[in-house]
Amino acid sequence: MYKKLAKQSEVNEGQIKVVDTKYASIALTKIDGKVIAFEDVCTHDGEAISHGKIENGCIVCPRHFAKFELTSGKAMCMPATEDLTTYPTRITGDDIEVEIED
């Protein structure tokens, strides 16, 4: 089910906004104008990844430098071996909606 998590004006290119939901913290960003949503947790150590840097469409974990491709969640380098959870998004008017469990 799609849930409204933010307004488009609240999510900027290359910056991260974190929204806490019932089940997880969801990080939102824009890459080339497209809204990307992913779980705010590094699969390597379970810590928040939202303080990491976005570089070339990837996020780099600030703790151990694991790297994940943001559109697919694919783990790109060690120490991460498990992909990052990503979520489908859609825009309805000015609202950013993310498909998450109810």
HELIX and SHEET records of a PDB file:
HELIX    1   1 GLN A    8  GLU A   10  5                                   3    
SHEET    1   A 3 TYR A   2  LYS A   7  0                                        
SHEET    2   A 3 ASP A  95  GLU A  99 -1                                        
SHEET    3   A 3 THR A  89  THR A  92 -1                                        
SHEET    1   B 4 LYS A  17  ASP A  20  0                                        
SHEET    2   B 4 SER A  25  ILE A  31 -1                                        
SHEET    3   B 4 LYS A  34  GLU A  39 -1                                        
SHEET    4   B 4 THR A  86  TYR A  87 -1                                        
SHEET    1   C 4 LYS A  53  GLU A  55  0                                        
SHEET    2   C 4 CYS A  58  VAL A  60 -1                                        
SHEET    3   C 4 LYS A  67  GLU A  69 -1                                        
SHEET    4   C 4 ALA A  75  CYS A  77 -1                                        
END                                                                             
